[in-house]
Amino acid sequence: MPEPEQHVMIERYTANVRTNHWAVAALFVLAALSGLALFHPVLYWLSALFGGGPWTRILHPIFGVLMALAFAFLAGAVFKDNLIDARDREWLRRIGDVLRNREEHLPEVGRYNAGQKLLFFVLVVSLVGLVLSGIVIWRQYFSGLFPIGAVRFASLAHAFLAWVLIVAIIVHVYAAIWVKGSMRAMTRGRVSAGWAYKHHRAWFRERLRHAADSRARPD
């Protein structure tokens, strides 16, 4: 198959998915900054962004719950496309070619590559853990329901999972910038046919088959 024209555009994300994604991103920033303000005295100055210490303590868990709920809808929309298959395992075995941008040596990639899929499940596990541990340490509403040992363990787990989530998001942003054209997909919803063919060839072929079936189907 010859490489497609660059000016032909393909929809990658609907408006609803993009809106959901940016809502999660905004809530993540708010939750991360307010959480860091509460994490260590050196970072307490961040609480000024939220009206001071008391408001930061009130708002942080609200930001976290809203972020988790918004992400749940996003995860539900893309979960099926993030399941690991044989091509993904082969992609991971050839990680050296990935880092050297030798995509011609890699198996054809579906809607998401193996790295994106692993990141997705890191986000899922981190957010589930943050919600569960956050409930244990949310003293305003759940004070006295859990023994002090559980509260202490949940505090450590919450801090660790927050660190994992922040690192994962940094990797996500870096990868989106590294692969030229990825940011356009989430801001405008469309990618060029050439981009799809180069980076997600199996997904591109699937879209072609779907378009052909739609044209062949009688009205």
Wavefront OBJ file of the C-alpha trace (Angstrom):
o trace
v 0.000 0.000 0.000
v 1.506 3.389 -0.972
v 1.818 5.963 1.799
v -1.397 8.030 1.998
v -1.652 11.730 1.240
v -0.762 13.975 4.165
v -3.658 16.395 3.534
v -6.333 13.693 3.902
v -7.636 13.880 7.488
v -9.059 11.077 9.642
v -11.064 11.512 12.838
v -9.177 10.068 15.807
v -11.123 11.505 18.755
v -14.688 12.757 18.950
v -15.527 16.097 20.543
v -16.902 14.311 23.619
v -13.693 12.341 24.153
v -11.539 15.445 23.712
v -13.653 17.447 26.149
v -13.459 14.622 28.673
v -9.677 14.349 28.225
v -9.075 18.060 28.855
v -11.427 18.058 31.837
v -9.358 15.235 33.342
v -6.166 17.162 32.540
v -7.415 20.356 34.216
v -8.602 18.477 37.306
v -5.285 16.620 37.464
v -3.378 19.924 37.584
v -5.637 21.228 40.360
v -5.427 17.987 42.349
v -1.654 17.720 41.896
v -0.911 21.310 42.933
v -3.226 21.204 45.956
v -1.866 17.776 46.930
v 1.734 18.951 46.710
v 0.848 21.930 48.908
v -0.328 19.499 51.585
v 2.505 17.031 51.069
v 5.449 19.005 52.457
v 5.993 22.380 54.179
v 8.435 23.418 51.434
v 5.554 23.285 48.948
v 2.945 24.852 51.225
v 3.183 28.142 49.296
v 1.131 26.442 46.569
v -1.865 26.628 48.906
v -2.084 30.354 48.075
v -3.419 29.292 44.660
v -6.497 27.889 46.389
v -7.126 30.551 49.030
v -4.894 29.228 51.814
v -4.424 26.041 53.802
v -8.020 25.375 54.932
v -9.443 25.819 51.438
v -6.686 23.677 49.975
v -7.567 20.869 52.385
v -11.257 21.196 51.489
v -10.765 21.407 47.721
v -8.069 18.774 47.186
v -10.254 15.688 47.753
v -13.049 17.265 45.692
v -10.654 17.791 42.780
v -9.487 14.197 43.175
v -12.972 12.680 43.164
v -14.049 14.754 40.147
v -10.873 13.758 38.286
v -11.482 10.069 39.014
v -15.099 10.287 37.859
v -14.167 12.094 34.645
v -11.385 9.597 33.974
v -13.803 6.699 34.522
v -15.907 7.916 31.592
v -12.794 8.397 29.454
v -11.440 4.961 30.394
v -14.745 3.362 29.505
v -14.617 4.920 26.043
v -11.106 3.679 25.235
v -10.782 0.534 27.386
v -11.331 -1.957 24.572
v -8.632 -0.309 22.440
v -6.125 -0.589 25.306
v -6.209 -4.366 25.765
v -2.758 -5.944 25.308
v -2.388 -8.373 22.386
v 0.400 -10.339 20.677
v 1.479 -7.378 18.551
v 1.958 -5.306 21.682
v 4.222 -7.922 23.254
v 6.310 -7.995 20.089
v 6.421 -4.163 20.120
v 7.793 -4.219 23.669
v 10.452 -6.776 22.713
v 11.641 -4.325 20.065
v 11.779 -1.312 22.358
v 15.224 -0.431 21.002
v 13.727 0.168 17.570
v 10.986 2.249 19.182
v 13.505 4.550 20.854
v 15.432 4.910 17.581
v 12.231 5.711 15.632
v 12.760 2.668 13.377
v 9.052 2.036 12.991
v 9.584 -0.019 9.865
v 10.997 -2.779 12.124
v 7.943 -2.821 14.396
v 4.675 -4.759 14.099
v 1.711 -2.763 12.862
v 0.155 -0.769 15.683
v -3.559 -0.481 16.405
v -5.219 2.611 17.823
v -2.680 2.654 20.657
v 0.817 1.191 20.908
v 1.976 -0.985 23.790
v 3.587 1.938 25.603
v 0.336 3.888 25.536
v -1.579 0.842 26.742
v 0.765 0.256 29.675
v 0.500 3.923 30.598
v -3.294 3.644 30.482
v -3.302 0.804 33.008
v -0.813 2.637 35.228
v -3.283 5.534 35.281
v -6.197 3.212 36.061
v -4.401 1.475 38.947
v -3.039 4.759 40.331
v -6.405 6.511 40.308
v -8.251 3.571 41.868
v -5.606 3.400 44.578
v -5.715 7.157 45.135
v -9.488 7.139 45.550
v -9.445 4.211 47.984
v -6.556 5.561 50.056
v -8.021 9.071 49.864
v -11.281 7.883 51.418
v -9.375 6.409 54.363
v -7.544 9.692 55.053
v -10.500 12.005 54.278
v -11.015 12.820 57.932
v -13.746 15.410 57.342
v -16.242 12.706 56.398
v -14.682 9.401 57.422
v -13.001 10.229 60.734
v -13.185 7.329 63.144
v -14.187 4.719 60.566
v -10.648 3.381 60.125
v -7.971 2.444 62.701
v -4.962 4.729 62.942
v -2.697 2.091 61.434
v -4.850 1.971 58.308
v -4.839 5.773 58.099
v -1.035 5.878 58.309
v -0.635 3.189 55.650
v -3.195 4.907 53.413
v -1.295 8.191 53.766
v 1.923 6.568 52.549
v 0.120 4.751 49.741
v -1.622 7.947 48.677
v 1.660 9.853 48.479
v 3.371 7.040 46.526
v 0.509 6.623 44.058
v 0.335 10.385 43.554
v 4.045 10.342 42.662
v 3.445 7.486 40.202
v 0.533 9.365 38.624
v 2.507 12.605 38.258
v 5.444 10.779 36.637
v 3.061 8.914 34.313
v 1.422 12.169 33.200
v 4.839 13.750 32.563
v 5.735 10.751 30.380
v 2.375 11.060 28.615
v 2.936 14.751 27.830
v 6.521 14.147 26.704
v 5.433 11.330 24.372
v 2.675 13.500 22.908
v 5.227 16.218 22.112
v 7.842 13.714 20.916
v 5.532 12.152 18.307
v 4.746 15.067 16.021
v 1.033 15.316 15.256
v -0.185 13.672 18.467
v -1.186 16.950 20.121
v -3.285 17.879 17.090
v -5.259 14.664 17.542
v -6.431 15.735 20.997
v -6.900 19.437 20.201
v -8.600 19.191 16.800
v -9.690 15.561 16.801
v -8.169 14.691 13.424
v -4.858 13.367 12.151
v -3.483 13.135 8.647
v -3.791 9.830 6.817
v 0.004 9.824 6.512
v 0.398 10.171 10.295
v -2.073 7.341 10.907
v -0.316 5.121 8.364
v 3.115 5.782 9.879
v 2.304 5.470 13.585
v -0.877 3.347 13.828
v -1.013 1.368 10.616
v -3.349 -1.396 11.823
v -5.809 1.220 13.066
v -5.499 3.037 9.726
v -6.327 -0.147 7.805
v -9.288 -0.764 10.107
v -10.611 2.718 9.400
v -10.253 2.124 5.657
v -12.202 -1.142 5.913
v -14.886 0.553 7.988
v -15.190 3.373 5.437
v -15.380 0.868 2.573
v -18.089 -1.149 4.338
v -20.075 2.034 4.996
v -19.964 2.999 1.333
v -20.949 -0.513 0.249
v -23.870 -0.740 2.684
v -27.181 0.164 0.994
v -29.116 3.100 2.446
l 1 2 3 4 5 6 7 8 9 10 11 12 13 14 15 16 17 18 19 20 21 22 23 24 25 26 27 28 29 30 31 32 33 34 35 36 37 38 39 40 41 42 43 44 45 46 47 48 49 50 51 52 53 54 55 56 57 58 59 60 61 62 63 64 65 66 67 68 69 70 71 72 73 74 75 76 77 78 79 80 81 82 83 84 85 86 87 88 89 90 91 92 93 94 95 96 97 98 99 100 101 102 103 104 105 106 107 108 109 110 111 112 113 114 115 116 117 118 119 120 121 122 123 124 125 126 127 128 129 130 131 132 133 134 135 136 137 138 139 140 141 142 143 144 145 146 147 148 149 150 151 152 153 154 155 156 157 158 159 160 161 162 163 164 165 166 167 168 169 170 171 172 173 174 175 176 177 178 179 180 181 182 183 184 185 186 187 188 189 190 191 192 193 194 195 196 197 198 199 200 201 202 203 204 205 206 207 208 209 210 211 212 213 214 215 216 217 218 219
